[in-house]
Every structure is written in C-alpha cells, then in structure tokens.
C-alpha cells in the first residue's frame, strides 16, 4: 500500500541551507520550468501544500495539480502551515478548522480535479470528527472516477453508521 | 560515391563519440550514455537530418554538476552491485548537502539524462523544502518573483481570492 514514489522522506530532513552565491542571480528558475516538470515537484507534496503553491506567482497555475499523472492525494487535517500558532484549541476554532478543511476537500475533488479521470491513491486522514455525509460525499466523489487505492483514517465517536453506509458505497 | 560514404561517416562518428564519452564520462555508465546518444540520433533522423552531420549535444551541464551526477551514478552502481540495495541514507545526505542552485541543476540533469532516481530524489528534496512553508518563505528560498506584469491571468486580487476560496491551504 505504501508505495509512494519517493524512497527518501523529505519530512525527516536537514533544515534548508542558506542561500548561496550559486543562486542569487535574480533568476526565478523554478517558476520557468516546463509545466510537466513543475508538476513532478508537486507530486511529492501533500495536497494542502501543492494547492498552496498556486499563489506563488502566475507561473504556478492552479491546474498543475490536475496534470500530475498517477496522482497521489494526501489530505490530512492535522497539517498546519503555521505550526507555531498551534492547533485550534477551543471549540469555535475547531469548528472553523473543520469547516475550512471540509470545503477544501470538496474543492480539490470537485473543482480542481474536476476533469481528472484517474487517481492513484487517496489518503484521507481526519483527526476531527466530521459528519458522515461529508465523508461519504468525499468517498463518492473519488469513486466516481477510476481510483486504485483508498487509505482512510477517520475519527468517529459512533462509527457504525458510517461503516454501514460505506459498505454500500460502490461505483 | 557519396552514398557509400554516408553510413561509414555515421558509424565512424558514433564510434569516436563513444570513445570520447566513455573515456571522459565512463562513470556515468554505458547504458545511460548509449540511451542519450540513441535518443538524440533518433530525434535527429526523425526531424529529417542526414547522417553526415549528426551532432550529439549533451545537456548543458557545468563541470560541477556533472561531477555530482557522476558521484550519484557511481554510488548507485556500486551499491546495486554489492547488495542490490540502494542506500536511502546516502541519498538523503547527498541531496540534503547541496545548495538550491545545484539542486535545480541536478533536478534538470536527472530529467534530461533520464536518470529517474536522481530526478525523483531532487524533486522530492525541492518538495521537502516547500513543505510547511508559507508562500513568502518559499518565494525567498527559490527566488520566486511575483510577476506583476501578468496582471491578466493572476492579479494580486486574484491571489487573494484564491486564498479566500481555499483558506485551509493557507492555515
């Protein structure tokens, strides 16, 4: 199941080295790469960060994600872009975080990847308790195309209903 | 007379090339070299070129980059001969120790020379350097220019709108 393309894990990684004379020539090399090469870089990023590259500059188009062959989606609601601010710690913040994550998953599956017929793997990790209708809608959105593997981790107080519904979720 | 010379000239040229290349770059491995030469010649013939003037252009690499590529190929050749296993730790240290400019060079060299392992390793390192970074931080690391000239496709306002539509990507 764990057959991501990279053997080397960038998460356990030396800190980024300082910029050096090699790279201060005012040249934005990375944004001027052909799109297929840029999307190759995105294929190594969790979906959250891959989508966030869209606002780097105009060269980072929002359809880069959809152009990755053998797309591996990794959506994890515990990933934070600003870890120093800490995870949401009161119930209002948790609710806001949940709503935000849910709409992100919908947007990725239904808008950004609207015309993508094949997904290699969807890995969904929900550390918060999302309503069954959301989880089922996400899974159905994935199953409406060709998908090779699903890896779901969901937190549920009462999982029986979801399990029952999932058993009926077929293409 | 000319017809007889043509194939001879072609073979002689390839022979000389092979000798030159295998002397100067033997560490790259014959397989990679012959693949490159084959590809270049195929595309030359496909584009209607004649045999008398086949020139095989190697990707534009600096000596420094080529030395790193050779170091990578040597190590992988050695370790696959010895144990059949490639050292992930070595890969991590190899790619983690290079600067951003060299990283981009290696990424493109891996792509152009069709050394998939090196191409993937560099792509995953570039991805790793973007991981968990804000767009501003990523722009600094890779010298990415916000291009205000392209107002049509993505004005700052459009960037803001994208961030508003996808809040979770930036939280």
Interface residues (C-beta under 8 A of the other chain):
Chain A: X5 X6 X7 X8 X9 X10 X11 X13 X14 X16 X17 X19 X20 X22 X23 X24 X26 X27 X28 X29 X30 X31 X33 X37 X40 X41 X42 X43 X44 X45 X46 X48 X49 X51 X52 X53 X54 X55 X56 X57 X58 X59 X62 X79 X80 X81 X82 X83 X97 X100 X101 X103 X104 X107
Chain B: X86 X88 X91 X92 X95 X96 X97 X99 X100 X101 X102 X104 X107 X108 X111 X119 X120 X121 X123 X124 X125 X126 X127 X128 X129 X130 X131 X132 X133 X134 X135 X138 X139 X140 X141 X142 X143 X144 X145 X146 X147 X150 X153 X154 X159 X162 X163 X165 X166 X167 X168 X169 X170 X171
